[in-house]
Amino acid sequence: MRAWSVIHPGPLNSSPLVPAERPKPVPRGSEVLVRVRTCGVCRTDLHLAEGDLAPRQPSVVPGHEVVGEVVERGPASTRLPLGARVGIAWLRQTCGQCRWCHSGRENLCQRSLYTGWDADGGYAEFALVPEAYAYRIPESFDDVHAAPLLCAGIIGYRSLRRANLPPAGRLGLYGFGASAHLVAQVALAQGAEVHVMTRGERAQLLAKELGCTSVSGPNGTPAVPLDSAIIFAPAGELVPVALEALDDGGSLALAGIHMSDVPTLDYKRHLFRERSLCSVTSNTRRDGEEFLRLAARLGVRAHTTLYEFEDADQALRHVAEGRGGAAVLRVAGDVRDPTPGTTPT
C-alpha cells in the first residue's frame, strides 16, 4: 500500500515526510482494518515531522484524523461490522486498569498509546485501530469535513471545557487554525462572544466570516476583559499576554501538545484575582463521542483545503504557514464529492 512516513525528523525544507510502500496491515485481536478515505492534517503531525515530538516508532506513518470504512476484522472484533464508516483519532489505547482510567480520565493514563506516534496512522491507504477506540461518524458529515473533527474538533472541545467558559461569556482564541475555527463555531452557537488574536490574513478573514466579535494580530488586546481564553498557537510568549487579557476569575487553557518556553509570570499581574491557568492533555473517548454529537446538532462546519495524497508534504506546509481552516488529504479515489467549505488545491 502507499504511505508517507517520517524517517529523519527535521525542518520541512529537509523533506522529513517521505513516500513509502508498506505491506497492508493485518488486524489482530479486536483490531479492525480501515480503508482510509481521507485524513486530516494536524499540527501534531507537523511537530512529529519537524522533531518537536520524537517518533516513538521508526519510520512511523503520521495521521490521526482518519475517516474510512472497516474492510477486515480481527478474530476478537465484535463491535464494528464490515463496511462501517468510522473515524480514527489521536487516542489509540489505554490500560483500562489505572486510577486515571477508572476515574474517567483515561487521557492521563501513563500507558496510553497514540495514532501516528506510537503506531502507524492515516497517511496511508489502510490503517489499523482497536475497535473500542474507533468512532462512528454522523451521517451529516461527508468524508472530507468529518476528518478535522477527529482531533482539531475533539481537542478543541476539551480545551473549551477546560477553559470554563460561562454562559454567554467572552472567549478569546489565540491562533485560528483547524481547532480554533471549530471551537469558535461551538461557542458562537451557544451564545458566547468570541475574540480572535491570530496571524495570517486568511485566518483573520475566516474568523470574521464566522461572526467573531473582534479579530486582531496575535499580540492584540481584546476590547473587553475575557472570561476564558484558549491558546492554540505553540507560542509560550502568548501565555502572559492572554493572562493579562483575562477578567477577574478568568481561565486560560493551553491546547497544544508542544509549546515554546513560557516567560516568567508576575503573580500580581498575571494570576492574582483568581485567574486560572491549565493545560490540555489528549482527550477521552467520551470527549470524542460528545463532541461529534454536539457538532452534528449545532451544524459545525469545518472549512477545509483538500490535498491529493501525493501532496501530503504541501498539506503540512499549509499548517506550518497558518493558512487557516483545516488541510485534508484525499487518500481514496471514491471520496464523496467536496461540498461547500472545501477548497481543492
Secondary structure, 3 states (H helix, E strand, C coil): CEEEEECCCCCHHHCCEEEEECCCCCCCCCEEEEEEEEEEECHHHHHHHHCCCCCCCCCECCCCCEEEEEEEECCCCCCCCCCCEEEECCEEECCCCCHHHHCCCHHHCCCCEEECCCECCCCECEEEEEHHHEEECCCCCCHHHHHHHHCHHHHHHHHHHHCCCCCCCEEEEECCCHHHHHHHHHHHHCCCEEEEECCCHHHHHHHHHCCCCEEECCCCCCCCCEEEEEECCCCCCHHHHHHHHEEEEEEEEECCCCCCCCCCCCHHHHHCCCCEEEECCCCCHHHHHHHHHHHHHHCCCCCEEEEEHHHHHHHHHHHHCCCCCEEEEECCCCCCCCCCCEEEC
